[in-house]
Structure formats: C-alpha cells, structure tokens
Amino acid sequence: IAVTGSDDHLWKMWTLPDGNIIMTGEGHTDWLSGCCFRPSGTQLVTSSGDTTVRIWDLSKRGCILTLKGHARAVRDCSWHSCGDFVASASVDSTSKIWDVNRYGVTGH
C-alpha cells in the first residue's frame, strides 16, 4: 500500500503492484505536500498549502482532526515513531510538534 498527495487537494491510497485506488481523502483546500502513516497503521497525517495538518482515521474513512497554527503553507509532516506526536514544518519558518493525545486522537 502506498499513499500519495497531489495538487488536486486529495490524497489517494493505492494497492501495489496493481495500482488500484482503495481510498481517497477529501478535505484540504489546497495542494498536499506530505502524507505519513501512523506507526500503528490505523491513521494518516497530511500537510497542505492550506496551512493545516490533518489526521485521518482509515477505518472511519475520514478526517478526525484538523491542526491549525501555521501562518503559511505546511511543507511536510511526519509521525514520531511512538505514534503520539506529529511534526510539521511550514514556509512561515516554524516547525511544530503536536501531541495528538491532547486532542483525544487514539490509534495504538
């Protein structure tokens, strides 16, 4: 399985090697710059030119949290290996560490 983000504001999950789309995420209002699976594999984090970072629950097939705080486009995002924190980096010259447990996001 692979996940891609694009200028069309969507992320898509693909099966490999056949290349079938098995899930699509809609909600960002600008291009996607990053996608990263939670270490447990239950969730996905995405970053976008719309200044937000979003967490998606794959079993619910939707966004469960939108993280706001960057003033400009977010260039990338990543889960910490423990699965409790998300890092994001923006062209506003800031990086943020988000404690997802603070927002009630679980997925271990």
C-alpha positions in Angstrom: 0.0 0.0 0.0 1.2 3.5 -0.8 -0.3 6.9 -0.2 0.2 10.0 -2.4 -0.8 13.6 -2.2 -1.4 16.0 -5.1 -2.2 19.4 -6.4 -5.8 18.3 -6.7 -6.2 18.7 -2.9 -6.7 14.9 -2.4 -4.7 12.0 -1.0 -5.1 8.6 -2.5 -4.2 5.2 -1.2 -3.1 2.6 -3.7 -2.5 -1.1 -3.7 0.8 -2.3 -5.1 1.7 -3.7 -7.5 -1.6 -3.5 -9.3 -2.1 0.3 -8.7 -5.8 0.2 -7.7 -7.1 3.2 -5.7 -8.7 1.8 -2.5 -9.3 5.1 -0.6 -9.4 8.8 -1.3 -9.3 11.7 1.3 -11.1 14.9 0.6 -10.9 18.0 2.9 -7.9 20.0 2.2 -8.5 23.2 0.3 -5.0 23.5 -1.4 -2.3 21.2 -2.6 -1.0 18.4 -0.4 2.7 18.4 0.5 3.1 15.3 2.7 1.4 12.1 3.8 2.6 9.7 6.5 1.1 6.6 8.1 0.9 6.4 11.9 3.3 3.7 13.1 0.3 1.5 14.1 -1.1 1.9 10.5 -4.5 3.0 11.7 -4.3 6.7 10.8 -2.7 9.0 8.3 -1.4 12.6 8.7 -1.3 15.0 5.8 0.0 18.5 5.3 -1.1 21.1 2.8 -0.7 24.5 1.2 -3.9 25.4 3.1 -1.8 25.9 6.3 -3.3 22.9 8.0 -2.3 19.4 9.1 -5.0 16.8 9.1 -5.3 13.4 10.8 -7.4 10.8 9.0 -8.8 7.7 10.6 -8.6 5.0 7.9 -11.3 2.8 9.4 -13.7 5.7 9.5 -12.5 6.8 6.1 -12.4 10.5 7.1 -10.6 13.4 8.8 -10.9 13.3 12.6 -8.7 16.3 13.4 -7.5 19.5 11.7 -4.5 21.1 13.3 -4.3 24.8 12.8 -1.5 27.1 13.8 0.8 27.7 10.8 0.5 31.1 9.1 1.6 29.8 5.7 1.8 26.6 3.6 2.8 23.5 5.5 5.6 21.7 3.5 5.8 18.4 5.3 4.5 16.2 8.2 5.6 13.1 10.0 4.6 10.8 12.9 7.0 10.2 15.7 7.9 6.5 16.0 5.9 6.3 19.3 2.7 7.3 17.5 1.8 10.1 20.0 3.3 13.1 18.2 3.1 14.7 14.8 5.8 17.1 13.5 5.1 19.7 10.8 7.2 22.3 9.0 5.9 25.4 7.3 7.2 28.1 4.9 6.3 30.5 7.8 9.7 29.5 9.2 8.2 27.4 12.0 8.1 23.8 12.9 5.6 22.4 15.3 5.3 19.2 17.4 1.6 18.3 18.0 0.7 16.0 20.9 -2.3 14.1 19.3 -3.3 12.6 22.7 -4.1 16.2 23.8 -6.9 16.2 21.2 -8.2 12.8 22.1 -6.8 11.0 19.0 -6.0 7.4 19.7 -4.9 4.7 17.4 -2.3 2.5 19.0 
